[in-house]
Amino acid sequence: MQSQLYLEDNRVLLRPLEASDWKGLWPIAQQIDLYRFGSNDVSTQDKLKAYISEALTEARDGSAIPFCIYDKQGDAVVGCTRYGLIDTKNKVVHIGWTWIAPAVQGTGFNHRVKFLMLKHAFENMYFEKVEFRIDERNSRSRKAVEKLGASLEGILRKNVITKDGFRRSSCCYGILRDEWEAIKAKHFKEFL
């Protein structure tokens, strides 16, 4: 698919994730608890490298487009994200696997990241639906996705085993292509 995809505005640059990005992501990985709500673990350098390797394998298979997130203002790598579970037949894509440095959390930075990704998914890739799946317990991420204008569509009960062995339930949120223009005008007007 679009493995050399770059998305950016005056503050954010999403560029293709590379194997060597583990070096810039490692200091961030040490500051976050990624696996608290998910099944991924980046708590050691080897686990972070394996996480990146898996994302790059999915990119080669066409099922994902992983990005390294760069803060242009701070001149630093601040995390990663991806389009995943790409379903070209049904025109559905997931946005997720997002983790960002605590320094930019709560600043609106991630809102910019998601705007760039949603805009591209609907306006350039012509997907009919964008989905997000979030641990039911992760109220911070759920509120962030709701601020994007996504609708809660249901809860998949006990569908993911987290790193610590807990069987979590996932909240499924979605935005439809038919809703995008209204959502863009309401939730992202500062970027238009």
Wavefront OBJ file of the C-alpha trace (Angstrom):
o trace
v 0.000 0.000 0.000
v 1.436 3.478 0.725
v 4.601 2.461 2.563
v 6.355 5.794 1.908
v 3.465 7.896 3.152
v 4.239 11.200 4.899
v 1.537 13.240 6.650
v 2.278 16.627 8.175
v 1.153 20.044 9.263
v 3.098 22.900 10.836
v 3.608 20.963 14.107
v 3.387 17.215 13.349
v 5.253 14.978 10.930
v 4.160 11.371 10.497
v 6.822 9.560 8.517
v 7.287 5.878 7.712
v 8.490 3.869 10.698
v 11.958 2.362 10.231
v 13.797 -0.371 12.122
v 16.372 2.161 13.333
v 13.632 4.238 15.015
v 13.944 2.083 18.117
v 16.788 4.397 19.204
v 14.561 7.480 19.265
v 11.575 5.590 20.655
v 13.450 3.822 23.456
v 13.578 6.836 25.849
v 9.804 7.253 25.356
v 9.111 3.539 25.814
v 10.751 3.754 29.242
v 8.310 6.492 30.274
v 5.056 4.791 29.304
v 3.111 1.756 30.385
v 2.035 0.635 26.906
v 1.188 -2.893 27.914
v -1.037 -1.887 30.839
v -4.068 -1.872 28.538
v -2.821 -3.872 25.570
v -0.955 -6.969 24.594
v 2.166 -5.174 23.339
v 5.292 -4.811 25.409
v 8.113 -2.357 24.712
v 9.693 -2.574 28.170
v 13.133 -3.697 26.898
v 15.135 -2.737 23.844
v 14.675 -6.213 22.370
v 10.902 -6.080 22.888
v 10.752 -2.618 21.317
v 12.744 -3.856 18.311
v 10.372 -6.837 17.992
v 7.358 -4.487 18.180
v 8.783 -2.376 15.358
v 9.725 -5.463 13.343
v 6.155 -6.765 13.590
v 4.787 -3.397 12.413
v 7.185 -3.416 9.449
v 6.188 -6.992 8.564
v 2.532 -5.911 8.560
v 3.492 -2.974 6.321
v 5.144 -5.329 3.822
v 2.029 -7.534 3.915
v -0.180 -4.507 3.199
v -2.163 -4.831 6.416
v -0.638 -1.779 8.146
v 1.027 1.573 7.566
v 3.148 2.373 10.639
v 4.441 5.850 11.376
v 7.065 7.429 13.550
v 5.634 10.625 15.101
v 7.884 13.669 15.002
v 7.255 16.951 16.825
v 8.506 19.698 14.517
v 8.298 22.359 17.229
v 10.270 20.306 19.729
v 12.525 18.835 17.016
v 12.142 15.323 18.421
v 10.649 11.902 17.882
v 7.693 11.653 20.283
v 6.057 8.304 19.503
v 4.498 6.048 16.907
v 1.092 5.155 15.486
v -0.350 3.247 12.554
v -3.147 2.438 10.237
v -3.798 -1.244 10.838
v -6.106 -4.124 10.027
v -6.447 -2.564 6.575
v -9.450 -4.069 4.797
v -9.321 -2.830 1.203
v -12.308 -4.933 0.132
v -14.687 -3.420 2.679
v -12.837 -0.078 2.832
v -12.341 -0.186 6.616
v -9.164 0.740 8.472
v -8.204 0.936 12.133
v -6.176 3.749 13.636
v -4.282 2.782 16.729
v -1.110 1.344 18.234
v -0.490 4.946 19.263
v 1.870 5.880 22.027
v 3.375 9.287 22.576
v 5.801 10.898 24.989
v 4.351 12.243 28.238
v 5.788 15.668 27.291
v 3.183 16.077 24.521
v 0.292 14.207 26.133
v -2.631 16.454 26.997
v -1.388 19.279 24.736
v -3.630 18.612 21.735
v -0.704 17.090 19.854
v -2.379 13.694 19.475
v -5.546 15.447 18.237
v -3.437 16.847 15.383
v -2.006 13.389 14.671
v -5.468 11.868 14.468
v -6.749 14.698 12.259
v -3.975 14.090 9.737
v -4.691 10.355 9.754
v -8.476 10.672 9.534
v -8.286 13.275 6.776
v -5.967 11.102 4.715
v -7.996 7.932 5.326
v -11.233 9.524 4.153
v -10.065 12.064 1.583
v -7.111 10.328 -0.060
v -7.459 6.608 0.629
v -11.273 6.758 0.310
v -12.051 4.460 3.217
v -15.702 4.180 4.195
v -15.000 3.680 7.903
v -12.256 4.270 10.436
v -12.332 2.206 13.616
v -10.637 2.471 16.986
v -10.478 -0.258 19.641
v -9.673 0.735 23.195
v -9.475 -1.123 26.471
v -12.727 -0.533 28.330
v -10.706 0.523 31.416
v -8.660 3.142 29.545
v -10.824 6.189 30.212
v -8.174 8.662 29.017
v -7.932 7.096 25.543
v -11.683 6.650 25.331
v -12.236 10.366 26.052
v -9.605 11.277 23.462
v -11.342 9.205 20.768
v -14.731 10.644 21.724
v -13.237 14.145 21.249
v -12.503 13.094 17.656
v -16.238 12.615 17.104
v -16.098 8.813 17.031
v -19.210 6.906 18.109
v -19.130 4.014 20.533
v -20.518 1.101 18.539
v -20.230 -1.636 21.116
v -17.940 -3.569 23.408
v -16.143 -6.777 22.498
v -16.157 -8.628 25.773
v -12.904 -10.161 27.013
v -11.390 -10.307 23.516
v -7.720 -9.422 24.224
v -5.249 -10.846 26.711
v -2.971 -8.111 28.036
v 0.698 -8.631 28.835
v -0.084 -9.277 32.491
v -2.605 -11.988 31.572
v -5.746 -9.931 32.170
v -8.527 -10.606 29.658
v -9.694 -7.130 28.668
v -12.847 -5.974 26.903
v -12.438 -3.603 23.933
v -14.644 -0.606 23.218
v -15.231 -0.286 19.484
v -15.520 3.248 18.160
v -16.063 4.298 14.573
v -16.357 7.207 12.189
v -18.136 6.769 8.867
v -17.171 8.514 5.656
v -20.701 10.000 5.567
v -20.010 11.658 8.928
v -16.525 12.971 8.153
v -17.330 16.445 6.798
v -19.553 17.313 9.775
v -17.066 15.829 12.247
v -14.183 17.683 10.606
v -16.053 20.997 10.835
v -17.033 20.440 14.469
v -14.053 18.665 16.033
v -11.133 19.889 13.917
v -12.108 23.433 12.926
v -8.854 24.842 14.318
v -6.910 22.908 11.655
v -9.035 24.015 8.691
l 1 2 3 4 5 6 7 8 9 10 11 12 13 14 15 16 17 18 19 20 21 22 23 24 25 26 27 28 29 30 31 32 33 34 35 36 37 38 39 40 41 42 43 44 45 46 47 48 49 50 51 52 53 54 55 56 57 58 59 60 61 62 63 64 65 66 67 68 69 70 71 72 73 74 75 76 77 78 79 80 81 82 83 84 85 86 87 88 89 90 91 92 93 94 95 96 97 98 99 100 101 102 103 104 105 106 107 108 109 110 111 112 113 114 115 116 117 118 119 120 121 122 123 124 125 126 127 128 129 130 131 132 133 134 135 136 137 138 139 140 141 142 143 144 145 146 147 148 149 150 151 152 153 154 155 156 157 158 159 160 161 162 163 164 165 166 167 168 169 170 171 172 173 174 175 176 177 178 179 180 181 182 183 184 185 186 187 188 189 190 191 192
